[in-house]
């Protein structure tokens, strides 16, 4: 990727700069100027900035175009992708004006192997949308030059010139309260106001304009009784955008249909919600995890099975996924992967007297007066479910960590993440400092995809890269395809430095 470009224009004469003449003229020559109204295109680097600062009294910056990291582009404008874009073009480079008023994309046409450039600006809803496109550019260098030229041309226009007059009158606003203060969810209050969560808040303020409330009650629920469940939906939306998918609009069932270069899929989100408290006694806690938690998860999965979202015409021939998170009690996410695996497959791993792993097939889960037949994938109609997704890490701290990596929020925020990860098939403790250079994480990290052995339409692994993919074998064992580093659980300590 190019370092970007700074386009400058000389606005005054050096003649009157007698006391600085020896320094001004060589600087102007170095900037390829030395004449009023001359414009120069210069590499965007510290040396250029230093030279401009020396002669700022007679030079103006027309536009300062910087390279944009893919993560930052996705946070600001990735939701503007159209299905036809992701199907027929490969994104190569991303740029932005210094104030991020304009964004530029450089793409390769997969069909003709030439290049396309697109310039994006905010419409009246503050959503980035394409305002100019040029196609059939023969080389990457020519495409980059054309992109910078178009960004320079558009930057001179007022903001109203970018309004497209076809946007709805209102855009999504997650944070302006729509209910009395006393009804606001405690986690929502923290997200809205706490300085330590400013990275998550900044990230969500950037993406919320693009989010579509197909049910009509998203904001109210996000702020009150269903904060966690709605956050899980947003998490899924962001994760699939990062994977390069575009959302098919105007559908209430399923929650999402995503289209991408490797195919399309449907995702229905659900959750197990509070209030419940696990027992403190160790033996009772084990029984609770083996029986009560699966019963709780079963209720959510069966509700989605009854909706039959795979029957909508847009889902014809596509994999259908149920994505579930467990919020029924504090720390429930630490139990969800094991409990969900045992319930959907109807099997459990135990250690025998010799310490060897043996497989136990489960008939039903029993907790007090509640019973639930085990083996979700064996239920009538479940053959239409290609897979079930869980992610114990798909919670608010992930938004804070990824928001920080996307350069949102107070840069004094410090985060230390610790937990347990599967590394080359073995559980290993880890500690990571999120706020130091070199920290790496993506939205899909920690995701587990439980594939249905009886699925009518299988889900290819490559459609959800970076996740751990689990397959039930005939002998009851689980065959997993996992990334080299796969966190099983984690906690994040968040502070703000003085």
C-alpha positions, 0 to 999 in steps of 0.5 A: 500500500502507498503511504498516501499523498499530500497535495499542496499549493503555493499561495504566497511569494517568497520575495518578502521573506527576506530574513528566511529566504535562505531557508524558504527557497530550498524548501519550496524547491524541495516541495516542487513549488516555488511559484504562486498557484503551483500545485504539487503531489508529495509523499505523505511522510514526516519529511514532507510534513516538516517541510510544509511546516517551515513554509506554512505561511505561503503554502496550503494543504489542499488535501492530506490523504493517509493510508487507512488500515483495513480494520479502521475502514471496516469500522467506519465504512465496511457496512456500506459494502454491497453484495455485488461488490464483494462478489465481483471485486477484491479490495486492495487498498484503503485511504482517507483524508486526514479528517476522515471526511472522505474515504477511498477504496482501490479494488481489483475486478475479479473478472477482468483483472483490472482496477476500480476506484471508489470514493465514499463520503457521509450522507445525511444519516452520517453513513459513508456511501459511494459518491464516485467510481472509476472502472477499467484502470489498467494498473495499480499505480494508475488506479491509485493516481486516479483515486487521489485525483478524485478525492482531491476534487471531491474534498473541495465540495461542501458536506451537503454535496454528498447527501443523496436524498434517498436516505430515511429521515432518521438513522440509528442512534444507540446512545440517546436515551429513549426511556427514563433514566431509571429503566436504563440497563446497568451495562448500557450506562457503563458503555454510555458514560465510563471513560474506560469503555470509550473505545467500545462506545466510539466504535459503536457510534461509527457503525450504528448509523448503518445498522438496520432495525428490522424489528422496530424495537432494537434501541429500546431493548438495547438500552433496557431489558435486552442489552446483552441479546442485542449486543450479541446481534451487533457482534454477529453483524460486525464479525461477518462484515470483517469476514468480507460479507455484505448483509442482504437488507429488509429481512426480519427472518432470519436476522441476517443473510450475508453474501460473500465471495465464497457464498451466502448464508443465513444467521439467526441470533438468539440468547439465554437470558437472566435471571438465574444463579448457579449453586455454589456447591461443587457437585451441584455446580457440575450437575447444573452445568451438565443439565440445567445449562443445556436445558436453558440453551435448548429453549432458545434453539427450539424457538428458532427451530420453530420459526423455520427461517430457512423457508424464506425464498432468499434462503433457498439452497443456503446454509442456515446457522443459529448463533447463540450466546448465554447470558443467564448468569454472570460468567455463563459464557465460560460454560456455554461451549461445553454445554452447547456441544453436549446438548446438540450432539447428545454426548459427553466426555468423561475420564474413567478410573485410568484417566482415559477419555471415554464417550458417554451418550446422553439420553436426556438432561434432568434438572429438578422437575425439568427434562429435555431430550438431548441431541438437538441435531436429531430433532425433527426439522433440525436437518435444516440447521447447518450449524450452531455457533457460540462464542464465549468471547462475544461480549462487551470487553471484545468491543472495547479491545477491538475498538481500541485496535481500530483507534477509537476512544481515549488512548489512555485506556489500558487493557490486560487480558488473561485466560485459557487458550487452546494452542496446538490442541492443548489448553495453555494459560495466557496474559496479553496487554491489549494496549501495547503495539503488536497485540492481535485479535479479530472479531471471530476469535473464540468462535466455535462452529458446531456442524450438524452431522445430519444437515441438509445443506452443509456449511463449508469451513472456509465460509467462516475462517478463523473459527474453531470448527467441530464435527461429530465422528461416528464413535462420538469423538469430536474432530476439531479444526482450530486456529493455532491460537484459540481462546477458550475463555478470557477476562479483561482488566480495564483501567485508564492511565492518569 
